[in-house]
Amino acid sequence: MKLLKTGKNVKTDLFNFSFSRSTTLLETSIKTNGLAQLPYGIVVHDSIQIYEGLKRYTIALELGLDIDIIVKELSIKEAFLEKIRMSSTKYNPIECAAILTFANTHHIDYDLFIKYLGINIENAAAYLKLLTLPLSIQQKTATEPEFLKVSQLLLPKHEKDILEIYDIIINYKLNINQSYELCQIIDELRLKDASFKLDSLLNLEINSANSAQEFMTHIKHIRYPNYMQLKSVLNNALKSIKSSHIRFDYKDNFESDEVSLTASIRAPQDIEKIISELETNKNVITKLLSIIKRGTH
């Protein structure tokens, strides 16, 4: 290990996995207090590659500071593993994808580091594919890690569809759950009609103050043409059930053609009451199933 002053042969590209992170606080700290910790580097092809403290090094360089670099005699694999294992950073999904890609390039076994990323090895392949998404969606996934579940639904789609769906999400200010549901509904619409055009959803006359809710109602009307009518009939049918021991539930957006039943049993004799109540409400239950099947088909 030795100290090296900043020079032209210092590079920062090889181990740079950072994506969409603010450096404002770090820059303020370095301006005020200088570098609290020196960056670490290794020799790669006659140059020094910084592998730890990349941001600190870059900011200090921009501020015109004279920086020492601690150079270690490590291989690329050893430096990579040290960086990942010692890092206090919680990597976002796009950074995880970049790290996994680096490991593939340098033939580094996932088992040696993947637990530090907080992901399962079974999901590694899905993370790798995130880097094939348009940059705008990578940005969204990096800054809002919860968006990952939406990004994973977008992965199998053509780029044109991906960009149009993303435009819809942004245009109507859909939240994560609404975005996820939108992707599912579009898949269902395409199964019914492969020629369904997404651009028909881009310029709707919708109240901007409540755009997300209005848009989701609109898309559900397309997916389930009798949505509101069926929902009203269904609610009336549920209200007509006379029972103190059983409760029926259904998917509000007709995602499933099933009715779930919850029974309240506090004593053995309640079982007989439940059987009797089911028999009494048999016609209504049959009607419920019929309504829901019409909603999902």
C-alpha positions as CSV (number, residue, x, y, z in Angstrom):
1,M,0.0,0.0,0.0
2,K,1.3,3.4,-0.9
3,L,0.2,7.1,-1.2
4,L,-0.1,8.6,-4.7
5,K,-0.8,12.2,-5.5
6,T,-3.5,13.1,-8.1
7,G,-2.2,12.7,-11.6
8,K,-3.2,12.2,-15.2
9,N,-3.1,8.5,-14.9
10,V,-5.9,8.3,-12.4
11,K,-9.2,7.0,-13.7
12,T,-12.7,6.6,-12.1
13,D,-14.7,4.7,-14.7
14,L,-14.1,1.0,-13.9
15,F,-15.8,0.8,-10.5
16,N,-18.4,3.6,-11.0
17,F,-21.7,1.9,-10.3
18,S,-23.4,5.1,-8.9
19,F,-26.6,6.1,-10.7
20,S,-28.8,9.1,-10.0
21,R,-27.5,10.1,-6.6
22,S,-27.2,13.7,-5.2
23,T,-23.8,14.8,-4.1
24,T,-24.8,18.2,-2.7
25,L,-24.3,17.3,1.0
26,L,-21.0,15.6,0.3
27,E,-19.8,18.6,-1.7
28,T,-20.7,20.9,1.1
29,S,-18.9,18.7,3.6
30,I,-15.7,18.6,1.5
31,K,-15.8,22.4,1.0
32,T,-16.1,22.9,4.7
33,N,-13.9,20.2,6.2
34,G,-11.9,18.7,3.4
35,L,-11.7,15.0,2.7
36,A,-12.6,13.0,5.8
37,Q,-11.3,9.8,4.2
38,L,-8.8,9.3,1.4
39,P,-9.9,7.4,-1.8
40,Y,-8.6,3.9,-2.5
41,G,-7.2,2.8,-5.9
42,I,-5.5,-0.1,-7.6
43,V,-3.2,-0.3,-10.6
44,V,-5.0,-1.4,-13.8
45,H,-3.1,-1.3,-17.1
46,D,-0.6,1.3,-16.0
47,S,-3.2,3.6,-14.5
48,I,-4.7,4.0,-11.1
49,Q,-8.4,3.1,-10.9
50,I,-10.3,4.5,-7.9
51,Y,-12.5,1.8,-6.5
52,E,-13.6,3.3,-3.2
53,G,-14.3,7.0,-2.7
54,L,-15.1,7.8,-6.3
55,K,-17.5,10.7,-5.5
56,R,-15.2,12.2,-2.9
57,Y,-12.3,12.1,-5.3
58,T,-14.3,13.7,-8.2
59,I,-15.7,16.5,-6.0
60,A,-12.3,17.2,-4.5
61,L,-10.8,17.4,-7.9
62,E,-13.5,19.8,-9.1
63,L,-12.8,22.0,-6.1
64,G,-9.1,22.1,-7.0
65,L,-7.9,20.2,-4.0
66,D,-4.6,18.3,-4.0
67,I,-5.6,14.7,-3.2
68,D,-3.7,11.7,-1.9
69,I,-4.8,8.3,-3.1
70,I,-4.2,5.1,-1.1
71,V,-3.0,2.5,-3.7
72,K,-3.5,-1.1,-2.7
73,E,-2.0,-4.2,-4.4
74,L,-5.3,-5.9,-5.2
75,S,-6.7,-7.6,-8.2
76,I,-9.8,-6.1,-9.9
77,K,-11.9,-8.9,-8.3
78,E,-10.4,-8.3,-4.8
79,A,-11.0,-4.5,-5.1
80,F,-14.5,-5.1,-6.3
81,L,-15.4,-7.4,-3.4
82,E,-13.8,-5.0,-0.9
83,K,-15.8,-2.1,-2.3
84,I,-19.1,-4.0,-2.1
85,R,-18.5,-5.6,1.3
86,M,-17.3,-2.4,3.0
87,S,-19.9,0.0,1.4
88,S,-22.5,1.5,3.7
89,T,-24.5,2.5,0.6
90,K,-27.9,0.9,0.0
91,Y,-27.7,0.3,-3.8
92,N,-30.8,1.1,-5.9
93,P,-32.0,-1.4,-8.4
94,I,-30.1,0.1,-11.4
95,E,-26.9,0.2,-9.4
96,C,-27.5,-3.5,-8.5
97,A,-27.9,-4.2,-12.2
98,A,-24.6,-2.5,-13.0
99,I,-22.8,-4.4,-10.2
100,L,-24.1,-7.7,-11.4
101,T,-23.0,-6.8,-15.0
102,F,-19.5,-6.0,-13.7
103,A,-19.4,-9.3,-11.9
104,N,-20.4,-11.1,-15.1
105,T,-17.7,-9.3,-17.1
106,H,-15.0,-10.1,-14.6
107,H,-16.2,-13.7,-13.9
108,I,-16.9,-13.0,-10.2
109,D,-19.3,-15.5,-8.5
110,Y,-22.5,-13.9,-7.3
111,D,-22.3,-15.9,-4.1
112,L,-19.3,-13.9,-3.0
113,F,-21.2,-10.6,-2.7
114,I,-24.9,-10.7,-3.6
115,K,-26.1,-10.7,0.0
116,Y,-24.6,-7.2,0.4
117,L,-26.9,-6.0,-2.4
118,G,-30.0,-7.1,-0.5
119,I,-31.4,-9.2,-3.4
120,N,-31.9,-12.9,-4.0
121,I,-29.6,-14.7,-6.4
122,E,-32.8,-16.1,-8.1
123,N,-33.7,-12.5,-9.1
124,A,-30.3,-11.6,-10.5
125,A,-31.2,-12.2,-14.1
126,A,-34.2,-9.9,-13.9
127,Y,-32.1,-7.2,-12.4
128,L,-29.5,-7.5,-15.2
129,K,-32.3,-6.8,-17.8
130,L,-33.1,-3.5,-16.2
131,L,-30.2,-2.0,-18.0
132,T,-32.0,-2.6,-21.3
133,L,-34.8,-0.3,-20.3
134,P,-34.9,3.3,-21.7
135,L,-32.9,5.7,-19.6
136,S,-35.9,7.6,-18.4
137,I,-37.3,4.4,-16.8
138,Q,-33.9,3.5,-15.3
139,Q,-33.9,7.0,-13.7
140,K,-37.4,6.4,-12.3
141,T,-36.4,3.0,-10.9
142,A,-33.2,4.4,-9.4
143,T,-34.9,7.3,-7.6
144,E,-38.0,5.4,-6.7
145,P,-37.0,1.8,-6.0
146,E,-40.6,0.8,-5.4
147,F,-41.1,1.4,-9.2
148,L,-39.1,-1.8,-9.7
149,K,-42.2,-4.0,-9.8
150,V,-43.5,-1.8,-12.6
151,S,-40.2,-1.9,-14.5
152,Q,-40.2,-5.7,-14.3
153,L,-43.6,-5.8,-16.0
154,L,-42.3,-3.5,-18.7
155,L,-39.2,-5.6,-19.5
156,P,-40.8,-8.1,-22.0
157,K,-42.5,-5.3,-24.0
158,H,-41.3,-3.6,-27.2
159,E,-39.5,-0.3,-26.6
160,K,-42.3,1.7,-28.3
161,D,-44.9,0.2,-25.9
162,I,-42.6,0.8,-22.9
163,L,-42.2,4.5,-23.7
164,E,-45.9,5.0,-24.4
165,I,-46.8,3.3,-21.1
166,Y,-44.3,5.5,-19.3
167,D,-45.7,8.6,-21.0
168,I,-49.2,7.6,-19.7
169,I,-47.8,7.1,-16.2
170,I,-46.2,10.5,-16.2
171,N,-49.0,12.3,-18.0
172,Y,-51.7,11.2,-15.6
173,K,-49.5,11.2,-12.5
174,L,-50.2,7.5,-11.7
175,N,-48.8,6.2,-8.4
176,I,-46.8,2.9,-8.2
177,N,-49.9,0.7,-7.6
178,Q,-51.8,2.4,-10.4
179,S,-48.9,2.0,-12.8
180,Y,-48.6,-1.7,-11.9
181,E,-52.4,-2.2,-12.5
182,L,-52.1,-0.3,-15.8
183,C,-49.5,-2.7,-17.1
184,Q,-51.7,-5.7,-16.1
185,I,-54.8,-4.2,-17.8
186,I,-52.8,-3.4,-21.0
187,D,-51.6,-7.1,-21.1
188,E,-55.2,-8.2,-20.7
189,L,-56.5,-5.8,-23.4
190,R,-53.8,-7.1,-25.8
191,L,-54.8,-10.7,-25.2
192,K,-58.3,-9.7,-26.3
193,D,-57.2,-7.5,-29.1
194,A,-53.6,-7.6,-30.3
195,S,-54.1,-4.4,-32.3
196,F,-55.1,-2.3,-29.3
197,K,-53.3,1.1,-29.6
198,L,-51.7,2.7,-26.6
199,D,-51.6,6.1,-28.2
200,S,-55.4,6.3,-27.9
201,L,-54.8,6.7,-24.1
202,L,-52.3,9.6,-24.3
203,N,-54.6,12.6,-25.0
204,L,-57.7,12.1,-23.0
205,E,-59.8,15.0,-21.8
206,I,-59.3,14.4,-18.1
207,N,-59.4,16.8,-15.1
208,S,-55.8,17.4,-14.2
209,A,-56.6,17.9,-10.5
210,N,-57.7,14.2,-10.3
211,S,-56.1,12.8,-13.4
212,A,-54.9,9.5,-11.9
213,Q,-58.3,8.4,-10.6
214,E,-60.1,9.5,-13.7
215,F,-57.7,7.8,-16.0
216,M,-57.9,4.5,-14.0
217,T,-61.7,4.6,-14.2
218,H,-61.4,5.2,-18.0
219,I,-59.0,2.3,-18.6
220,K,-61.2,0.0,-16.5
221,H,-64.2,0.9,-18.6
222,I,-62.2,-0.2,-21.6
223,R,-61.1,-3.4,-20.0
224,Y,-64.5,-4.1,-18.4
225,P,-67.2,-2.4,-20.6
226,N,-69.9,-3.0,-18.0
227,Y,-67.7,-2.0,-15.0
228,M,-69.8,0.6,-13.3
229,Q,-73.1,-1.1,-14.0
230,L,-71.9,-4.5,-12.8
231,K,-70.3,-2.9,-9.8
232,S,-73.6,-1.4,-8.7
233,V,-75.5,-4.6,-9.3
234,L,-72.9,-6.5,-7.4
235,N,-73.0,-4.2,-4.4
236,N,-76.8,-4.5,-4.3
237,A,-76.6,-8.3,-4.4
238,L,-74.1,-8.3,-1.5
239,K,-76.4,-6.1,0.5
240,S,-79.2,-8.5,0.0
241,I,-77.4,-11.4,1.7
242,K,-78.9,-11.9,5.1
243,S,-76.3,-13.4,7.3
244,S,-74.6,-12.8,10.7
245,H,-71.9,-15.4,10.2
246,I,-70.7,-15.1,6.6
247,R,-69.1,-12.3,4.6
248,F,-68.4,-12.2,0.9
249,D,-65.6,-10.4,-0.8
250,Y,-64.6,-9.9,-4.5
251,K,-61.9,-8.1,-6.4
252,D,-63.1,-4.5,-6.8
253,N,-61.8,-4.2,-10.4
254,F,-63.0,-7.7,-11.5
255,E,-59.5,-9.1,-11.7
256,S,-60.8,-12.5,-10.6
257,D,-64.0,-14.3,-11.3
258,E,-64.1,-15.8,-7.8
259,V,-66.0,-14.7,-4.6
260,S,-64.2,-15.3,-1.3
261,L,-66.2,-16.3,1.7
262,T,-65.3,-15.6,5.3
263,A,-67.2,-17.6,8.0
264,S,-67.4,-16.6,11.7
265,I,-67.4,-19.7,13.9
266,R,-67.4,-19.3,17.7
267,A,-69.2,-22.4,18.7
268,P,-70.0,-25.8,17.1
269,Q,-73.6,-24.9,16.5
270,D,-72.5,-21.9,14.3
271,I,-71.5,-24.5,11.6
272,E,-75.2,-25.5,11.2
273,K,-76.2,-21.9,11.1
274,I,-73.6,-21.2,8.4
275,I,-74.8,-24.1,6.3
276,S,-78.4,-22.9,6.7
277,E,-77.5,-19.3,5.7
278,L,-75.6,-20.5,2.6
279,E,-78.7,-22.5,1.6
280,T,-80.9,-19.5,2.2
281,N,-78.6,-17.2,0.1
282,K,-77.9,-19.8,-2.6
283,N,-79.7,-17.8,-5.3
284,V,-77.9,-14.6,-4.4
285,I,-74.5,-16.3,-4.4
286,T,-75.2,-17.8,-7.8
287,K,-76.1,-14.3,-9.0
288,L,-72.9,-12.9,-7.5
289,L,-70.8,-15.4,-9.5
290,S,-72.7,-14.7,-12.7
291,I,-72.1,-10.9,-12.3
292,I,-68.4,-11.3,-11.6
293,K,-67.9,-13.6,-14.6
294,R,-69.6,-11.0,-16.8
295,G,-67.2,-8.4,-15.4
296,T,-64.1,-10.5,-16.1
297,H,-65.0,-11.6,-19.6
